[in-house]
Amino acid sequence: MTTPVHPRFVLMCLAVTLLVGCSSTVRVRRLKPAEAGISGRIRVAVKDFSGQDGTAFQGRLEQAIQSNGFHDLIDRSQLQSLLAEQSMSASALAREDGTVRMGDLLIAGAYVTGDAETRAVENTTSNRRQCSRFNPNTKKTDTYPCTDYTREGRANYVVNAKIIDVSTGKVLGTRNYRKERRASTSATDGQPRAINYDELVDGLRDEVVNEFMRVLAPYSVDEEVRLVTDGALPQLEEGNKFAALNQWSEAVQRYGAAVAAVSASSGMYKPESAARAFYSLGLGLVMIGEYDQGIGQLKRASSTVPSEEYVAMLARANQWKLESDKVKAQSDSASAGAPAP
C-alpha cells in the first residue's frame, strides 16, 4: 500500500528543488517474521482453552489459523480421531511422555493452549438539571426539573496463551493479554438502553486473536519511507512517481540512471546530489528485496553526506534484511515440511 504524493506538495517541492532538493513520504508494506520462530512446525492444534470465554476464543483462533494459511490446522475432531486410532487418551497429552508420543505421530508440530476470561463492569450515574420544552399553548419555552441517566459499561478481557512444541514439550512462546473496551448509553427521565457486552467481547476477542497470530505466522506491517528529489537529477522525480504507485522495479531503473549520471560526470554533481541518487537507488533495491546491493548504495549515500536520514535508513535496511531472512527461513521450512497432497 502506498500513499501518493499530494499534487500541491509536489508543485511546492519543485519550486525549491533546484536549490536544495526535496523529500516526501510513501507508505510501504513488508513482512515481519513470526515472533515465536516456529519455522517448520506447520501442523498446529489448538487445545483445551479454559475459562469463561475459552471455547469461543479457541474457535476464533482456529478460524484465524485456517484462514491465514501459513500453518495446517489440526482441528479438534481430527485430533480426537487420530488419538483414538493410536489408542491414546486425551488425558495422556498432559503427561510429559504423552507429549513426546504425540510428536512421534506427526499429528502436530505445535499446539496452543491457555485460558480466556471476560468480565463486565457496569455503573449508572444520574444528574439532575433543568430541562426545557416548547409549550404550544403558550407559545413559550417552559422549564422543568429532569434527570439524566448514564449507563457506563466496561468489558475486561484477559488471555494467557502458550505455544508448545509437541515433540519436546518445550514452550516456544507465551503471551499474556489484558484488554478493555468501554461503551455508554444515556437517557433523560428513563432507563438507558442496555449495553451490548457481546459486541464488546467480540471485538476484544478478535483483537487478541489478531495479535496472537503474529506469534504464529509472518505478518504484514506498513511503514513510511522518504523519497528525495534533486533539481540536477530529474531521474529521481521520475522514479518517485513509480515508487508512489508501488512500482519499485520501474523506480529502480530511474534511480539507477541517476547514479549512472553521477558516476559518469567526473565530479560535476555536488555531493548532496550524488548522495540523493545513492540513497534513492539503495531504497529502491531494498524495496525489491535486493538487500545487499541496496545496503551498499545506502552506505555510499551516508559516506558521501553523513546525514542522519541516510544513516537511519541504512539501519532500517539492515534490520529489514535480518527480518526478511527469518521470514524466508520460516516459509522455506514450512514448505519443506508441508504434507504431500
C-alpha positions in Angstrom: 0.0 0.0 0.0 1.3 3.4 -0.9 0.3 7.0 -0.2 0.5 9.1 -3.4 2.4 12.4 -3.1 -0.1 15.3 -2.8 -0.1 17.3 -6.1 0.1 20.7 -4.3 3.0 19.5 -2.3 4.8 18.3 -5.5 4.4 21.8 -7.0 5.8 23.5 -3.9 8.6 20.9 -3.9 9.6 21.5 -7.5 9.9 25.2 -6.8 12.7 24.7 -4.4 14.3 21.6 -5.8 16.8 23.4 -8.0 18.4 24.8 -4.8 18.1 22.3 -2.0 16.2 19.2 -3.2 13.1 18.0 -1.6 11.5 15.0 0.1 8.1 13.3 0.6 7.0 10.1 2.2 5.2 7.0 0.9 3.8 4.0 2.9 5.2 0.6 2.1 4.2 -2.8 3.2 6.6 -5.6 4.2 6.5 -8.9 6.0 7.9 -9.5 9.5 8.7 -13.0 10.9 6.6 -14.9 13.3 7.5 -13.8 16.7 7.8 -17.3 18.2 10.2 -18.5 15.4 8.3 -21.8 14.9 9.7 -22.4 11.4 9.0 -25.9 10.1 6.2 -26.6 12.5 3.3 -26.2 10.2 0.8 -28.6 11.8 -0.8 -26.7 14.6 -3.5 -27.8 17.1 -5.5 -25.5 19.4 -6.3 -27.5 22.6 -8.2 -27.2 25.8 -8.6 -23.4 26.3 -10.2 -22.9 29.7 -12.0 -20.0 31.2 -15.3 -18.2 30.7 -14.5 -17.4 27.1 -12.1 -20.3 26.5 -14.3 -22.2 24.0 -15.2 -19.1 22.0 -11.6 -17.9 21.9 -10.3 -21.3 20.8 -12.9 -21.4 18.0 -11.9 -17.9 16.8 -8.2 -18.7 16.9 -8.8 -21.9 14.9 -10.6 -19.9 12.3 -7.7 -17.4 12.1 -5.1 -20.2 11.7 -7.1 -21.8 9.0 -7.7 -18.6 7.0 -4.1 -17.4 7.4 -2.9 -20.5 5.5 0.7 -20.5 6.8 0.1 -23.5 9.0 -2.1 -26.6 8.7 -4.7 -26.6 11.4 -5.4 -29.9 13.1 -9.0 -29.3 14.3 -10.4 -30.9 17.4 -12.3 -33.7 15.6 -9.3 -34.7 13.6 -7.2 -34.6 16.8 -9.5 -36.9 18.7 -9.8 -39.3 15.7 -6.0 -39.5 15.4 -5.6 -40.1 19.1 -8.3 -42.8 19.0 -6.5 -44.6 16.1 -3.3 -44.7 18.2 -5.2 -45.8 21.4 -4.1 -42.6 23.1 -6.5 -40.9 25.5 -6.7 -37.1 25.5 -5.5 -37.1 29.1 -2.2 -38.6 28.0 -1.4 -35.4 26.3 -1.0 -33.7 29.6 1.8 -36.0 30.6 5.4 -35.4 29.6 5.8 -38.8 27.9 2.4 -38.4 26.2 3.6 -35.2 24.6 6.6 -36.9 23.1 4.5 -39.8 21.8 2.1 -37.3 20.1 5.0 -35.7 18.4 6.2 -39.0 17.1 2.9 -39.5 15.4 3.4 -36.2 13.5 -0.1 -35.2 14.4 1.1 -31.7 15.0 4.3 -29.8 15.3 3.0 -27.4 18.0 -0.2 -26.9 19.9 -1.6 -23.7 21.5 -3.4 -23.8 24.9 -4.3 -21.4 27.7 -7.3 -19.6 29.2 -9.5 -16.7 28.3 -11.6 -14.8 30.8 -14.0 -11.9 30.4 -15.7 -9.7 33.0 -18.3 -7.0 32.7 -18.4 -4.0 35.0 -21.3 -1.5 34.9 -22.2 1.7 36.7 -25.1 4.0 36.3 -25.0 7.7 37.3 -27.6 10.4 37.4 -27.6 14.2 37.1 -30.5 16.4 37.9 -30.9 19.6 35.9 -33.4 22.0 34.4 -34.8 20.9 31.0 -36.7 23.0 28.6 -39.5 22.3 26.1 -41.8 24.3 23.8 -45.3 24.8 25.0 -47.6 25.1 22.0 -50.4 26.5 24.1 -48.4 29.5 25.5 -46.0 29.6 22.5 -43.2 29.8 25.1 -40.5 27.6 26.3 -41.1 26.0 29.7 -38.5 24.7 32.1 -38.9 21.7 34.4 -36.7 19.5 36.6 -35.4 16.4 34.9 -32.8 13.7 35.4 -30.2 12.4 33.0 -29.1 8.8 33.5 -25.9 7.5 32.1 -25.1 3.8 32.0 -21.3 3.1 31.6 -20.1 -0.3 30.9 -16.6 -1.9 30.6 -15.7 -5.3 29.3 -12.4 -6.7 30.5 -10.7 -9.5 28.6 -7.8 -11.5 29.8 -6.0 -14.2 27.8 -3.0 -16.3 28.7 -1.7 -18.4 25.8 1.3 -20.5 25.2 2.7 -22.5 22.2 4.2 -25.9 23.0 6.5 -28.0 20.8 4.7 -31.3 20.7 7.8 -33.5 20.2 9.8 -32.0 23.1 7.2 -30.4 25.4 9.2 -27.1 25.2 7.3 -23.9 25.5 8.1 -21.9 22.3 6.3 -18.7 23.3 3.9 -17.3 25.8 1.7 -14.2 25.6 -0.5 -12.5 28.2 -3.1 -10.0 27.1 -5.1 -7.6 29.2 -7.6 -5.7 27.1 -10.5 -3.4 27.8 -13.3 -1.7 25.9 -15.9 0.7 27.1 -19.4 1.8 26.0 -22.1 4.1 27.4 -25.8 4.8 26.9 -27.9 7.6 28.2 -31.5 8.7 28.6 -33.4 11.5 30.2 -36.1 10.6 32.8 -35.8 7.0 32.0 -33.5 4.0 32.0 -30.7 4.0 29.4 -30.7 1.1 26.9 -28.7 -2.0 27.8 -25.0 -2.1 26.8 -24.2 -4.8 24.2 -21.4 -6.7 26.0 -21.4 -9.4 23.4 -20.3 -6.9 20.9 -17.6 -5.5 23.1 -16.3 -9.0 23.9 -16.4 -10.0 20.2 -14.2 -7.0 19.4 -11.8 -7.8 22.2 -11.6 -11.5 21.1 -10.8 -10.5 17.6 -8.2 -8.0 18.7 -6.3 -10.6 20.8 -6.5 -13.3 18.1 -5.1 -10.9 15.5 -2.2 -10.0 17.9 -1.5 -13.7 18.7 -1.4 -14.6 15.1 1.8 -12.5 14.9 3.3 -15.0 17.2 2.4 -18.0 15.0 3.0 -16.7 11.4 4.7 -13.9 9.4 2.6 -10.8 9.3 2.4 -7.5 7.3 3.3 -4.1 8.6 3.0 -0.7 7.0 5.9 1.8 7.3 6.8 5.2 5.9 9.9 5.8 3.8 11.2 9.1 2.4 11.6 9.8 -1.2 14.0 12.6 -2.3 14.4 14.7 -5.4 17.1 16.9 -6.8 16.8 19.6 -9.4 20.0 18.4 -11.1 18.8 14.8 -11.3 15.3 14.7 -12.8 15.5 10.9 -12.9 14.8 10.9 -9.2 11.5 12.6 -9.5 10.6 10.2 -12.4 11.5 7.2 -10.1 9.5 8.6 -7.3 6.3 8.7 -9.4 6.6 4.9 -9.8 7.6 4.4 -6.2 4.4 6.3 -5.1 2.5 3.6 -7.2 4.4 0.8 -5.5 6.1 0.0 -8.8 9.5 -0.3 -7.3 11.2 -2.1 -10.2 10.4 0.8 -12.5 11.6 3.2 -9.9 14.9 1.4 -9.5 15.6 1.8 -13.3 15.2 5.6 -12.9 17.2 5.7 -9.8 19.9 3.6 -11.4 20.0 6.1 -14.3 20.6 8.9 -11.8 23.5 7.0 -10.2 24.9 6.3 -13.6 24.8 10.0 -14.5 26.6 10.9 -11.3 29.3 8.2 -11.8 30.0 9.4 -15.4 30.1 13.1 -14.5 33.7 13.3 -13.1 32.7 15.4 -10.2 30.2 17.6 -12.0 27.4 17.0 -9.4 27.5 18.3 -5.9 28.0 15.7 -3.1 24.4 16.3 -1.9 23.1 15.4 -5.3 25.2 12.3 -5.6 24.1 11.2 -2.1 20.4 11.6 -3.0 21.0 9.4 -6.1 22.7 6.7 -4.0 20.1 6.9 -1.3 17.2 6.6 -3.8 18.8 3.6 -5.6 19.6 2.0 -2.3 16.0 2.4 -1.1 14.6 1.1 -4.3 16.8 -2.0 -4.2 15.8 -2.7 -0.7 12.1 -2.5 -1.6 12.5 -5.2 -4.3 14.4 -7.5 -2.0 17.9 -6.8 -3.2 19.1 -6.1 0.3 22.9 -6.4 -0.2 23.0 -4.1 -3.2 20.6 -1.7 -1.6 22.6 -1.6 1.7 25.8 -0.9 -0.4 24.2 2.1 -2.1 22.9 3.4 1.3 26.4 3.2 2.7 27.6 5.3 -0.3 24.9 7.9 0.5 25.8 8.1 4.2 29.6 8.3 3.5 29.1 10.9 0.8 27.0 13.1 3.0 26.9 12.0 6.7 23.2 12.7 7.1 21.1 11.3 10.0 18.4 10.5 7.5 20.7 8.3 5.4 22.2 6.6 8.5 18.8 5.9 9.8 17.6 4.3 6.5 20.8 2.2 6.4 20.0 0.9 9.9 16.4 0.1 8.9 17.6 -1.7 5.8 19.9 -3.9 7.8 17.1 -4.7 10.2 14.7 -5.4 7.3 17.3 -7.8 5.8 17.5 -9.8 9.0 13.7 -10.0 9.3 13.4 -10.9 5.6 15.9 -13.7 6.1 13.9 -15.0 9.0 10.6 -14.9 7.0 12.3 -16.8 4.2 13.6 -19.4 6.6 10.2 -19.8 8.1 8.5 -20.0 4.7 11.1 -22.4 3.3 10.8 -24.7 6.4 7.1 -24.6 6.2 7.1 -25.5 2.5 9.6 -28.3 3.1 7.6 -29.7 5.9 4.2 -29.5 4.2 2.4 -32.8 3.8 2.1 -34.2 0.4 -1.3 -33.5 -1.3 
